[in-house]
């Protein structure tokens, strides 16, 4: 499982010209899944995500988590995070999980983050053509992969 985490002042997902979901201050999480991802991967990533200290405290230091600031989280599926660009100029997505595997992983990840955060999590729509708007705060953008836990 791979994620790109962006600290945002706000973010929204628009589908077919209508705002599907939006958040204020918090985290926009682009999440990509592969067939070998497990429940343990989802739990590890969720715990890291909600406890990651990337928000500024009163001294301007990144010492607070999204939980600490009572922030919001939006999780959007992003199979292209598993793109391989080793050969040629057209990316291969062979490592990305097929929808029948990825959809349950995505839904379970959203549920796990909501549980760990203690509030609902906003989402995109799996497989939809989404337009994502965000106001990146910082900017702070972090990449994590459950295959690199150690």
Number of C-alpha atoms within 10 A of each C-alpha: 24 24 24 17 20 24 24 24 18 20 23 21 23 18 15 10 9 9 14 16 17 20 21 17 20 24 30 31 23 21 23 24 29 20 15 11 17 14 12 10 20 22 16 14 22 21 16 15 23 21 16 16 17 20 23 14 14 8 7 8 11 13 14 16 21 21 19 15 13 13 19 25 32 26 22 22 22 20 23 17 21 21 15 16 11 9 8 8 8 10 13 15 16 11 17 22 20 14 15 9 15 20 16 11 23 22 14 15 20 23 17 20 24 18 14 17 22 12 15 14 18 19 23 24 15 16 11 11 12 18 15 16 12 17 16 18 16 13 10 13 16 12 12 16 16 16 10 8 9 4
